[in-house]
Amino acid sequence: MKVVAVADTDSYVKWAAALVADRRVDGSLLVLETELAVSDSQLRSAVSGLDVPVRRVPYDRLRRALVGAEVVLVAARGPVARVVARVAGRLSPRPVIVTGLPGISIPPTWLAMHFRRECDLFVLHSHREVREFEALAGERGIDQRFSLASLPFARAHAARAEGTDLVFAAQAIVPRERTERQRIARILVEAAHADRSRRVVLKLRGRPGEHETHREFDTYPDLLAQMGDVPANLVVSYAPMREALATAEGLVTVSSTAAIEAAAWGVPVI
């Protein structure tokens, strides 16, 4: 089955690429050139370790790029997802249009469904999400079919060498308040001071100037720069999560699906 995914931002690109890399399908990924599209370095990180063809496409060439697809996976932020679904829906023969969200989405929002209501199938990643999305769809009168799948980038891995890093997986908007983000920055500094023999790794998804799915304020590098007592063993990493976990003794995060990815690697999580 020929499956073509269309994504633009970092988290959607990672999810879509991992999903269509399944060997049971003929999968490929189109990176739609929007104002928040991934940079080349973000793209390399997102598809690291995956065997999936990837190419960038501007909007005016999207329809042509989708011709021949039996399934189109719409993997983008709401307004972009609606546009891509409409382009796919006008193809003849019309492909099956599948959509989804790149993480765990609790509580569900009606806008997430509204922007994707022209899609045939909505992929979710937990039994609870399926229950709550179905209930919300019923309340809002949205006719949508939901399907359960595991997070494709969180498959179980073979035994790995024992790591020593403490990895913190940052999120752009969780926590949101500056005081809360300052508190996390102080905790990272204190952890690095507590044992200078091991690294505390601040794992980020975008370098300065690169876009993410959500706009971030009060970035951790900026907050750390204002503190002035950051030890050398507190380091910033833009490597793929799978590389960060390969040398991790433990992972800490606030609301990131990196927790599930770490569990699949056998890495303890806080």
Buried (B, 14 or more C-beta within 10 A) or exposed (E): EEBBBBBBBBBBBBBBBBBBBEEEBBBBBBBBBBEBBBBEEBBEBBBBEBEBEBEBBEEEEBEEBBEEBEBBBBBBBBEBBBBBBEBBBEBEEEBBBBBBBBBBBEEBEEEBBEBBBBBBBBBBBBEEBBEBBBEBBEEEEBEBEBEEEEBBBBEEBEEEEEBEBBBBBBBBEEBEEEEEBBEBBBEBBEBBBEEEEBBBBBBBBBEEEBBBBBEBEBBBBEBBEEEEEBBEBBBEBBBBBBBBBBBBBBBBBBEBBBBBBBBBBEBEBE
